[in-house]
Amino acid sequence: MEVIAFILTIAVGIVAENNIDSNGIGGIVAVAVMGAFILWSIRHEKENK
C-alpha cells in the first residue's frame, strides 16, 4: 500500500505541476494526496485486522 501511495503521490504532483498554471502547485497537491492516503489508512485500520 505504501509503494502505491508513493507512486500515485509523485504522479499526481507531476501532473498537477504540468497542467495548472501556478508555481509550486504540484507540491501542494502531492501533500494533499498523501494526507488523503494517511487519513484513509487511519479510518480503515480496523478492517485490516
N, C-alpha and C positions, 0 to 999 in steps of 0.2 A: 504494500500500500504506500509506503514512504517513497519508493522509487517512482511510482506512478504520479504521486503528488509533486515530486521534484520536477519530473519531466513536463508535466502539464503547467506548472508554475512558470518554468522557463519559457515554454512555448507561448503561453498567454501573454507574458511580458514582452516578448519579441513582437508578436502580432500587434499588440496594443501600441507599442512604440512606433511601428511602421505605419499604422493605419490612422492614428489620431494625431492631429496637428498640435501637439503640446509637448514641450520638453520635459522629460522625466516621468511621463505618464505610465510608461512601461513598468517602472519600479513600483509605482503606486498600485497599479492593477495586479502585479505579481504578489505584492504583500497582501492585498485583499483576497486573492485566490487562496493563498496559503492560510490565511486566517479562517477562511471558509472550510478548508480541509481540517484544520485543527478543531474548530467548533463541531464539525460533523463527527469527527472521531471521538470527541468527548461525549457528545449526546448519544452516540450509538455504541458506547463502550459495553453496556450491559448485554447487548445482543451477541457480542463476540464471545462471551464467557460461557 
